[in-house]
Amino acid sequence: MAILGNVEEIQVVKERLETLKGQGLIKEWEVPYEHLLTRLSAAVFFLTPSEPSRTEDIRTALSCYPNLHYGVNENKQLSRMDWKFEYHP
């Protein structure tokens, strides 16, 4: 997946997601409506772990960014992926 867009904070998280994908923790990830986003706190990231048991490892790897909130993507309206996470100020 090419890393596009203009919000630097979002780009940093996306680069981290690509690293985690390369390490085999994440199977796939996405940021819907990225072209409309103007700040990290407006973004909702979705991902599917490579294995369900890797979820805590992923959360730990992404917790270096402040105010992480994550959980199961129950309604699957914006994405079909298993987990969602976002950052709140």
DSSP file (Angstrom, degrees, kcal/mol; ACC not computed):
  #  RESIDUE AA STRUCTURE BP1 BP2  ACC     N-H-->O    O-->H-N    N-H-->O    O-->H-N    TCO  KAPPA ALPHA  PHI   PSI    X-CA   Y-CA   Z-CA
    1    1 A M              0   0    0      0, 0.0     2,-0.1     0, 0.0    17,-0.0   0.000 360.0 360.0 360.0 127.7    0.0    0.0    0.0
    2    2 A A        -     0   0    0      1,-0.1     2,-0.9     0, 0.0     0, 0.0  -0.466 360.0-124.7 -72.9 144.5    1.4    3.4   -1.0
    3    3 A I        +     0   0    0     -2,-0.1     2,-0.2     2,-0.0    -1,-0.1  -0.822  47.5 156.4 -94.8 107.8    1.7    5.9    1.7
    4    4 A L        +     0   0    0     -2,-0.9     2,-0.1     7,-0.0     0, 0.0  -0.596  16.0  75.8-120.1 179.0   -0.1    9.0    0.5
    5    5 A G        -     0   0    0     -2,-0.2    30,-0.1     1,-0.1    29,-0.0  -0.348  66.4-103.6 105.2 176.1   -1.8   12.0    2.1
    6    6 A N  S    S+     0   0    0     31,-0.2     2,-0.8    -2,-0.1    -1,-0.1   0.545  78.4  99.5-121.6 -10.5   -0.7   15.3    3.8
    7    7 A V     >  -     0   0    0      1,-0.2     4,-2.2    30,-0.1     3,-0.4  -0.724  55.8-156.2 -89.3 113.4   -1.1   15.0    7.6
    8    8 A E  H  > S+     0   0    0     -2,-0.8     4,-2.1     1,-0.2    -1,-0.2   0.874  90.5  53.5 -57.8 -43.0    2.4   14.3    9.0
    9    9 A E  H  > S+     0   0    0      1,-0.2     4,-1.7     2,-0.2    -1,-0.2   0.884 110.4  48.0 -60.9 -38.6    1.1   12.6   12.2
   10   10 A I  H  > S+     0   0    0     -3,-0.4     4,-2.6     1,-0.2    -1,-0.2   0.891 108.7  54.5 -68.0 -39.2   -1.0   10.2   10.2
   11   11 A Q  H  X S+     0   0    0     -4,-2.2     4,-2.5     1,-0.2    -2,-0.2   0.887 105.5  53.1 -61.6 -38.9    1.9    9.4    7.9
   12   12 A V  H  X S+     0   0    0     -4,-2.1     4,-1.9     2,-0.2    -1,-0.2   0.920 110.9  46.1 -63.3 -44.0    4.0    8.5   10.9
   13   13 A V  H  X S+     0   0    0     -4,-1.7     4,-2.5     2,-0.2    -2,-0.2   0.912 111.8  52.0 -65.3 -42.1    1.3    6.1   12.2
   14   14 A K  H  X S+     0   0    0     -4,-2.6     4,-2.3     1,-0.2    -2,-0.2   0.898 108.1  51.0 -62.0 -40.1    1.0    4.6    8.7
   15   15 A E  H  X S+     0   0    0     -4,-2.5     4,-2.0     1,-0.2    -1,-0.2   0.901 109.9  50.6 -63.0 -39.7    4.7    4.1    8.4
   16   16 A R  H  X S+     0   0    0     -4,-1.9     4,-2.5     2,-0.2    -2,-0.2   0.903 108.6  51.7 -64.1 -41.1    4.6    2.3   11.8
   17   17 A L  H  X S+     0   0    0     -4,-2.5     4,-2.3     1,-0.2    -2,-0.2   0.901 108.6  51.0 -62.3 -40.7    1.7    0.1   10.5
   18   18 A E  H  X S+     0   0    0     -4,-2.3     4,-2.4     2,-0.2    -1,-0.2   0.893 109.5  51.0 -63.5 -38.7    3.7   -0.8    7.4
   19   19 A T  H  X S+     0   0    0     -4,-2.0     4,-1.6     2,-0.2    -2,-0.2   0.931 110.7  48.1 -62.5 -45.8    6.6   -1.8    9.7
   20   20 A L  H  <>S+     0   0    0     -4,-2.5     5,-2.4     1,-0.2     6,-1.0   0.854 110.6  52.0 -64.6 -34.5    4.4   -4.0   11.8
   21   21 A K  H ><5S+     0   0    0     -4,-2.3     3,-1.3     4,-0.2    -1,-0.2   0.923 108.8  50.3 -65.0 -43.9    3.0   -5.6    8.7
   22   22 A G  H 3<5S+     0   0    0     -4,-2.4    -2,-0.2     1,-0.3    -1,-0.2   0.792 107.8  54.1 -63.4 -28.9    6.6   -6.3    7.5
   23   23 A Q  T 3<5S-     0   0    0     -4,-1.6    -1,-0.3    -5,-0.1    -2,-0.2   0.489 118.9-112.9 -83.3  -4.3    7.3   -7.8   10.9
   24   24 A G  T < 5S+     0   0    0     -3,-1.3    -3,-0.2    -4,-0.3    -2,-0.1   0.604  88.7 111.1  85.0  11.3    4.3  -10.1   10.5
   25   25 A L  S   <S+     0   0    0     -5,-2.4    25,-2.8    -6,-0.2    26,-0.5   0.838  75.5  46.1 -82.8 -34.8    2.1   -8.7   13.2
   26   26 A I  E     -A   49   0A   0     -6,-1.0    -2,-0.2    23,-0.3    -1,-0.2  -0.913  56.6-167.7-114.6 133.8   -0.5   -7.2   10.9
   27   27 A K  E    S-     0   0A   0     21,-3.0     2,-0.3    -2,-0.4    -1,-0.2   0.899  76.3 -20.1 -80.3 -46.7   -2.1   -8.9    8.0
   28   28 A E  E     -A   48   0A   0     20,-1.2    20,-2.5     2,-0.0    -1,-0.4  -0.980  60.2-172.8-157.9 161.5   -3.6   -5.7    6.5
   29   29 A W  E     -A   47   0A   0     -2,-0.3     2,-0.3    18,-0.2    18,-0.2  -0.969   2.8-177.1-152.8 163.4   -4.6   -2.2    7.5
   30   30 A E  E     -A   46   0A   0     16,-2.3    16,-2.6    -2,-0.3    -2,-0.0  -0.987  22.5-147.0-160.5 160.6   -6.5    0.9    6.2
   31   31 A V    >   -     0   0    0     -2,-0.3     3,-1.1    14,-0.2    14,-0.2  -0.872  29.1-144.5-130.4  95.7   -7.5    4.5    6.9
   32   32 A P  T 3  S+     0   0    0      0, 0.0    12,-0.3     0, 0.0    47,-0.0  -0.286  79.0   8.7 -63.2 146.9  -10.8    5.2    5.3
   33   33 A Y  T >> S+     0   0    0      1,-0.1     3,-2.0     2,-0.1     4,-0.5   0.764  77.3 155.6  57.9  30.5  -11.4    8.7    3.9
   34   34 A E  G X4  +     0   0    0     -3,-1.1     3,-1.5     1,-0.3    -1,-0.1   0.854  64.2  63.9 -56.6 -37.1   -7.8    9.6    4.5
   35   35 A H  G 34 S+     0   0    0      1,-0.3    -1,-0.3   -30,-0.1    -2,-0.1   0.676 103.2  50.1 -64.3 -15.4   -7.8   12.3    1.8
   36   36 A L  G <4 S+     0   0    0     -3,-2.0    -1,-0.3     2,-0.0    -2,-0.2   0.542  87.9 107.9 -95.7  -9.3  -10.4   14.2    3.9
   37   37 A L    <<  +     0   0    0     -3,-1.5   -31,-0.2    -4,-0.5   -30,-0.1  -0.425  36.7 175.6 -79.6 143.6   -8.5   14.1    7.2
   38   38 A T        +     0   0    0      1,-0.3     2,-0.3    -2,-0.1    -1,-0.1   0.435  67.7  21.5-121.7  -6.0   -6.8   17.2    8.7
   39   39 A R  S >  S-     0   0    0      1,-0.1     3,-1.4   -32,-0.1     4,-0.4  -0.988  74.4-112.2-159.7 157.1   -5.5   15.8   12.0
   40   40 A L  G >  S+     0   0    0     -2,-0.3     3,-1.6     1,-0.3    47,-0.5   0.870 112.2  61.9 -60.6 -39.4   -4.6   12.6   13.7
   41   41 A S  G 3  S+     0   0    0      1,-0.3    -1,-0.3    45,-0.1    45,-0.0   0.625 100.9  54.9 -68.1 -10.1   -7.5   12.8   16.1
   42   42 A A  G <  S+     0   0    0     -3,-1.4    -1,-0.3    46,-0.1     2,-0.2   0.569  91.4  96.0 -92.4 -11.3   -9.9   12.7   13.2
   43   43 A A    <   -     0   0    0     -3,-1.6    44,-0.5    -4,-0.4     2,-0.5  -0.551  54.1-163.7 -85.5 142.8   -8.5    9.4   11.8
   44   44 A V  E     - B   0  86A   0    -12,-0.3     2,-0.3    -2,-0.2    42,-0.2  -0.992  12.5-159.8-122.0 120.8   -9.8    6.0   12.4
   45   45 A F  E     - B   0  85A   0     40,-2.9    40,-2.5    -2,-0.5     2,-0.4  -0.772   3.7-163.3 -99.9 143.8   -7.4    3.2   11.6
   46   46 A F  E     +AB  30  84A   0    -16,-2.6   -16,-2.3    -2,-0.3     2,-0.3  -0.954  13.4 168.3-125.2 146.8   -8.5   -0.4   11.0
   47   47 A L  E     -AB  29  83A   0     36,-2.3    36,-2.6    -2,-0.4   -18,-0.2  -0.992  29.6-141.8-153.2 160.3   -6.4   -3.5   10.9
   48   48 A T  E     -A   28   0A   0    -20,-2.5   -21,-3.0    -2,-0.3   -20,-1.2  -0.988  29.8-131.8-122.0 118.2   -6.5   -7.3   10.9
   49   49 A P  E     -A   26   0A   0      0, 0.0   -23,-0.3     0, 0.0   -24,-0.1  -0.284  15.8-124.3 -64.2 154.4   -3.8   -9.0   13.0
   50   50 A S  S    S+     0   0    0    -25,-2.8   -24,-0.1     1,-0.3   -25,-0.1   0.835 101.3  11.6 -66.7 -31.2   -1.8  -11.8   11.4
   51   51 A E  S >  S-     0   0    0    -26,-0.5     3,-2.2     1,-0.1    -1,-0.3  -0.990  77.9-124.3-142.4 140.7   -3.0  -13.9   14.3
   52   52 A P  G >  S+     0   0    0      0, 0.0     3,-1.3     0, 0.0    -1,-0.1   0.828 111.1  62.0 -54.9 -31.7   -5.6  -13.1   17.0
   53   53 A S  G 3  S+     0   0    0      1,-0.2     3,-0.4     2,-0.1     4,-0.3   0.594  91.9  67.4 -71.3  -9.9   -3.1  -13.7   19.7
   54   54 A R  G <>  +     0   0    0     -3,-2.2     4,-2.2     1,-0.2    -1,-0.2   0.460  69.6  97.6 -89.6  -1.9   -0.9  -10.8   18.3
   55   55 A T  H <> S+     0   0    0     -3,-1.3     4,-2.5     1,-0.2    -1,-0.2   0.890  83.4  47.9 -56.9 -44.5   -3.5   -8.1   19.2
   56   56 A E  H  > S+     0   0    0     -3,-0.4     4,-2.4     1,-0.2    -1,-0.2   0.877 110.0  53.1 -66.4 -36.8   -1.7   -7.1   22.5
   57   57 A D  H  > S+     0   0    0     -4,-0.3     4,-2.1     2,-0.2    -1,-0.2   0.896 110.8  47.6 -62.3 -39.8    1.6   -6.9   20.7
   58   58 A I  H  X S+     0   0    0     -4,-2.2     4,-1.9     2,-0.2    -2,-0.2   0.932 110.8  50.4 -66.7 -46.4    0.1   -4.6   18.2
   59   59 A R  H  X S+     0   0    0     -4,-2.5     4,-1.0     1,-0.2    -2,-0.2   0.914 111.5  49.0 -58.5 -43.5   -1.5   -2.4   20.8
   60   60 A T  H >< S+     0   0    0     -4,-2.4     3,-0.6     1,-0.2     4,-0.2   0.910 109.8  51.5 -62.4 -43.0    1.8   -2.2   22.6
   61   61 A A  H 3< S+     0   0    0     -4,-2.1     3,-0.4     1,-0.2    -1,-0.2   0.810 115.4  42.1 -65.4 -30.2    3.7   -1.3   19.4
   62   62 A L  H >< S+     0   0    0     -4,-1.9     3,-1.5     1,-0.2    -1,-0.2   0.531  91.3  85.5 -93.9  -7.0    1.2    1.5   18.7
   63   63 A S  T <<  +     0   0    0     -4,-1.0    -1,-0.2    -3,-0.6     5,-0.2   0.553  66.2  84.2 -74.4  -5.7    1.0    2.8   22.3
   64   64 A C  T 3  S+     0   0    0     -3,-0.4    -1,-0.3    -4,-0.2    -2,-0.1   0.685  79.5  76.8 -68.4 -15.2    4.0    5.0   21.7
   65   65 A Y  S <  S-     0   0    0     -3,-1.5     3,-0.5     1,-0.1    -3,-0.0  -0.838  98.2-108.7 -92.8 132.1    1.5    7.5   20.2
   66   66 A P  S    S+     0   0    0      0, 0.0    -2,-0.1     0, 0.0    -1,-0.1  -0.197  89.1  15.3 -65.9 150.0   -0.4    9.3   23.0
   67   67 A N  S    S-     0   0    0      1,-0.2    21,-2.1    20,-0.1     2,-0.3   0.854  75.9-179.4  62.8  43.4   -4.1    8.7   23.8
   68   68 A L  E     -C   87   0A   0     -3,-0.5     2,-0.4    19,-0.2    19,-0.2  -0.582   7.5-175.3 -75.4 131.4   -4.6    5.4   21.9
   69   69 A H  E     +C   86   0A   0     17,-2.8    17,-2.6    -2,-0.3     2,-0.3  -0.999  12.6 167.7-125.8 128.6   -8.1    3.9   22.0
   70   70 A Y  E     +C   85   0A   0     -2,-0.4     2,-0.3    15,-0.2    15,-0.2  -0.937   5.0 139.8-139.8 161.0   -8.6    0.5   20.4
   71   71 A G  E     -C   84   0A   0     13,-2.2    13,-2.7    -2,-0.3     2,-0.2  -0.981  53.6 -52.0-179.4 178.2  -11.2   -2.2   20.2
   72   72 A V  E     -C   83   0A   0     -2,-0.3     2,-1.6    11,-0.2    11,-0.3  -0.459  49.3-123.8 -68.3 137.7  -13.0   -4.7   18.1
   73   73 A N        +     0   0    0      9,-3.1    -1,-0.1     1,-0.2    10,-0.1  -0.654  43.6 167.9 -82.7  85.4  -14.6   -3.3   15.0
   74   74 A E        +     0   0    0     -2,-1.6    -1,-0.2     1,-0.2     9,-0.0   0.903  66.8  40.9 -73.5 -43.8  -18.1   -4.5   15.8
   75   75 A N  S    S-     0   0    0     -3,-0.2    -1,-0.2     1,-0.1    -2,-0.1   0.732  80.8-155.8 -84.8 -19.8  -20.3   -2.7   13.3
   76   76 A K        +     0   0    0      5,-0.1    -2,-0.1     1,-0.1    -1,-0.1   0.787  48.1 133.1  53.4  32.6  -18.0   -3.0   10.3
   77   77 A Q  S    S+     0   0    0      1,-0.1     3,-0.1     3,-0.0    -1,-0.1   0.892  77.4  27.7 -79.5 -41.3  -19.5    0.1    8.6
   78   78 A L  S    S+     0   0    0      1,-0.3     2,-0.3     3,-0.1    -1,-0.1   0.703 135.0  10.1 -92.1 -21.0  -16.3    1.8    7.6
   79   79 A S        -     0   0    0      2,-0.1    -1,-0.3     1,-0.1   -32,-0.1  -0.994  53.4-140.3-156.2 150.9  -14.2   -1.3    7.2
   80   80 A R  S    S+     0   0    0     -2,-0.3    -1,-0.1    -3,-0.1    -7,-0.0   0.491  70.2 115.1 -88.2  -5.5  -14.5   -5.1    7.2
   81   81 A M  S    S-     0   0    0      1,-0.1   -33,-0.2     2,-0.1    -5,-0.1  -0.207  72.8-120.5 -70.6 161.0  -11.3   -5.4    9.2
   82   82 A D  S    S+     0   0    0    -10,-0.1    -9,-3.1   -33,-0.1     2,-0.3   0.820  85.1  36.1 -74.3 -35.9  -11.3   -6.9   12.7
   83   83 A W  E     -BC  47  72A   0    -36,-2.6   -36,-2.3   -11,-0.3     2,-0.3  -0.872  58.3-164.4-124.9 151.5   -9.9   -4.1   14.9
   84   84 A K  E     +BC  46  71A   0    -13,-2.7   -13,-2.2    -2,-0.3     2,-0.3  -0.957   8.7 179.4-128.5 152.5  -10.1   -0.3   15.0
   85   85 A F  E     +BC  45  70A   0    -40,-2.5   -40,-2.9    -2,-0.3     2,-0.3  -0.993   2.4 173.1-150.3 152.8   -8.0    2.3   16.8
   86   86 A E  E     -BC  44  69A   0    -17,-2.6   -17,-2.8    -2,-0.3     2,-0.5  -0.952  27.0-121.4-151.6 165.9   -7.9    6.0   17.0
   87   87 A Y  E     - C   0  68A   0    -44,-0.5   -19,-0.2   -47,-0.5   -44,-0.1  -0.963  21.5-163.3-119.1 127.6   -6.2    8.7   19.0
   88   88 A H              0   0    0    -21,-2.1   -46,-0.1    -2,-0.5   -47,-0.0  -0.887 360.0 360.0-110.9 140.9   -8.0   11.2   21.1
   89   89 A P              0   0    0      0, 0.0   -22,-0.1     0, 0.0    -1,-0.1   0.507 360.0 360.0 -66.7 360.0   -6.5   14.5   22.3
